[in-house]
Amino acid sequence: MDDPAQLSEYGKILIILLIGALLVCATIFLARFISPKKNNPIKSGTYECGEDPIGSSWVQFNPRFYVIALVFLLFDVELIFIFPWATVFGQSEYIAADSRWGWFTMIEMAMFIGILILGLIFVWKKGDLEWVKPQVSRPKVPVNIPEHAYSALNNRNYPLRDYTQPAEPMVADAAVQAAVTAPKVAFKPRFKKPE
C-alpha cells in the first residue's frame, strides 16, 4: 500500500465508475426532461403486434419454467468452468514440469463434476425435470355389467373388412337392396324467410 502507483490504479477505476454512473443518470434525466408528456389511452395501451389488447395483462405463468431455466443455467455455467480447465491444464508443459500436476487437476475436475452430478440426481429424484406428471388410473364406470363381459369383448378377435375391394351385395331382393343403399334423410332443415 506504500506504492502510490497502485493507489492511482484504484483511482482510475473509481473515476471510470463515477463517469459511468454519471452518464447513466444524465441519460435518464435527459430522457425525462425532453420526452413529450401528452398521455392518452392509445399510448398507455399494451402493444400486441398491432392488435387491440383484450383482457387483463396478468397471465398465469407456470413456475416450472423458472426451475428448468435455473437448471439449464447451472449446467451452462459448468461448461464455462470446464473449458478453461481443459485448455490450460491439458498443456504438456505443465505435466512435464511436475507429473503430479495432471493427477491433481483430474481429481479436482472429477470432484467438481461429481458435485454437479449429485445436484442433477437430486433435481431428477425430486421430479423437477418431469414436465407433466401423469396420474395413471383405470377408468371406472358404475354399471351392473360384470368385468368378464368387458374382458370377453376386449379379447375377442374381430374380422377386418378389406375396403379397397368393392363389397358384394348381401341382400338378394332388389327392393330391399334399393332401400338399403338409398340414403335416408333424417333431418330436413327449414329456413326462415327474412321479413
C-alpha positions in Angstrom: 0.0 0.0 0.0 3.0 2.3 0.2 3.3 2.3 -3.6 1.4 5.4 -4.9 1.1 3.8 -8.3 -1.2 1.1 -7.0 -3.5 3.7 -5.4 -3.6 5.6 -8.7 -4.8 2.5 -10.5 -7.6 2.1 -8.0 -8.3 5.8 -8.5 -8.6 5.3 -12.3 -11.2 2.5 -11.6 -13.1 4.8 -9.3 -13.1 7.6 -11.9 -14.4 5.2 -14.6 -17.2 4.0 -12.3 -18.2 7.6 -11.4 -18.2 8.6 -15.1 -20.3 5.6 -16.0 -22.8 6.3 -13.2 -22.9 10.0 -14.2 -23.6 9.1 -17.9 -26.4 6.7 -16.9 -28.0 9.3 -14.6 -27.6 12.1 -17.2 -29.2 9.9 -19.9 -32.2 9.1 -17.7 -32.7 12.7 -16.6 -32.4 13.9 -20.2 -35.0 11.4 -21.4 -37.4 12.5 -18.7 -36.7 16.2 -19.4 -37.0 16.0 -23.3 -39.8 13.4 -23.7 -43.3 14.6 -24.5 -45.8 14.3 -21.7 -49.1 14.1 -23.6 -50.5 10.8 -22.3 -53.6 9.2 -23.9 -55.2 5.7 -23.7 -53.7 4.5 -27.0 -50.2 5.5 -25.9 -50.7 3.8 -22.5 -52.2 0.6 -24.1 -50.2 -2.6 -24.4 -48.7 -3.3 -27.8 -49.6 -6.8 -29.1 -48.3 -7.0 -32.7 -50.8 -4.4 -34.0 -53.9 -6.0 -32.4 -56.1 -4.4 -29.8 -55.3 -5.9 -26.4 -58.2 -7.8 -24.9 -58.5 -8.7 -21.3 -56.0 -8.4 -18.5 -52.3 -8.4 -19.0 -51.9 -10.6 -15.9 -51.4 -14.2 -17.0 -50.7 -17.3 -15.1 -47.1 -18.4 -15.7 -46.0 -21.9 -14.9 -43.3 -21.8 -12.2 -41.7 -24.9 -13.8 -40.2 -22.6 -16.4 -38.1 -21.0 -13.7 -36.9 -24.4 -12.4 -35.9 -25.6 -15.9 -34.2 -22.2 -16.6 -32.2 -22.4 -13.4 -31.1 -26.0 -14.0 -30.1 -25.0 -17.6 -28.1 -22.1 -16.2 -26.4 -24.2 -13.7 -25.1 -26.7 -16.3 -24.4 -24.0 -18.8 -22.1 -22.3 -16.3 -20.5 -25.7 -15.7 -19.2 -25.7 -19.2 -17.7 -22.2 -18.7 -15.6 -23.7 -15.9 -14.7 -26.9 -17.8 -13.4 -25.2 -21.0 -10.5 -23.2 -19.5 -9.6 -26.2 -17.3 -9.3 -28.4 -20.4 -7.3 -25.9 -22.5 -4.9 -24.6 -19.8 -4.3 -27.7 -17.6 -4.1 -30.0 -20.6 -0.9 -28.4 -21.9 2.1 -30.8 -21.9 4.4 -28.2 -20.4 2.6 -28.3 -17.1 2.5 -32.0 -17.0 6.2 -32.3 -18.0 7.2 -29.9 -15.2 5.5 -32.0 -12.5 3.9 -35.3 -13.1 1.5 -34.8 -10.1 0.0 -31.8 -11.8 -2.1 -33.8 -14.2 -3.4 -36.1 -11.5 -4.2 -33.1 -9.2 -6.2 -31.3 -12.0 -8.0 -34.6 -12.9 -9.1 -35.2 -9.3 -10.1 -31.6 -8.9 -12.4 -31.7 -12.0 -13.8 -35.1 -11.1 -14.9 -33.6 -7.7 -16.4 -30.6 -9.5 -18.3 -32.8 -12.0 -19.3 -35.2 -9.2 -20.9 -32.4 -7.2 -22.8 -31.3 -10.3 -24.0 -34.9 -11.0 -25.2 -35.1 -7.4 -27.2 -31.9 -7.9 -28.6 -33.3 -11.1 -29.6 -36.6 -9.4 -31.3 -34.5 -6.6 -33.3 -32.5 -9.1 -34.2 -35.6 -11.0 -35.3 -37.5 -7.9 -37.3 -34.5 -6.7 -39.2 -34.6 -10.0 -38.4 -31.1 -11.2 -37.3 -32.3 -14.7 -40.7 -34.0 -15.4 -42.9 -31.5 -17.1 -46.1 -33.4 -16.9 -46.6 -35.9 -14.1 -49.2 -38.4 -15.3 -51.6 -39.9 -12.9 -52.3 -43.3 -14.3 -55.7 -44.7 -13.2 -58.0 -47.2 -14.7 -61.4 -45.7 -15.6 -64.3 -47.0 -13.5 -67.8 -46.9 -14.8 -70.7 -47.5 -12.3 -72.7 -50.1 -14.3 -74.0 -53.5 -13.5 -72.1 -55.3 -16.3 -69.7 -57.8 -15.0 -66.0 -57.4 -15.6 -65.7 -60.7 -17.5 -68.1 -59.3 -20.2 -65.7 -56.5 -20.9 -62.8 -58.8 -20.9 -64.6 -61.1 -23.4 -65.2 -58.1 -25.7 -61.7 -56.8 -25.5 -60.0 -60.1 -26.0 -62.2 -61.2 -28.9 -60.6 -61.1 -32.5 -62.8 -59.2 -34.9 -62.5 -59.8 -38.7 -61.4 -56.9 -40.7 -63.0 -56.0 -44.0 -60.9 -55.0 -47.0 -62.3 -51.7 -48.1 -60.1 -51.5 -51.1 -62.2 -54.2 -52.9 -65.9 -53.5 -53.8 -68.3 -55.1 -51.4 -70.5 -57.9 -52.5 -74.3 -57.3 -52.1 -75.5 -59.3 -49.1 -79.3 -58.8 -49.8 -80.7 -60.7 -52.8 -84.0 -58.8 -53.1 -83.8 -55.7 -55.3 -86.4 -53.7 -53.4 -84.6 -54.4 -50.1 -81.3 -53.6 -51.8 -82.6 -50.3 -53.0 -83.9 -49.4 -49.6 -80.5 -50.3 -48.0 -78.4 -48.2 -50.5 -80.8 -45.2 -50.7 -79.8 -42.6 -48.2 -82.4 -41.7 -45.6 -83.0 -38.1 -44.8 -83.4 -37.9 -41.1 -83.4 -34.1 -40.9 -84.7 -31.6 -43.3 -83.7 -28.0 -42.5 -86.3 -25.3 -42.6 -85.1 -21.8 -43.3 -87.0 -18.8 -42.2 -87.7 -16.2 -44.8 -86.3 -12.8 -44.0 -89.0 -10.3 -43.2 
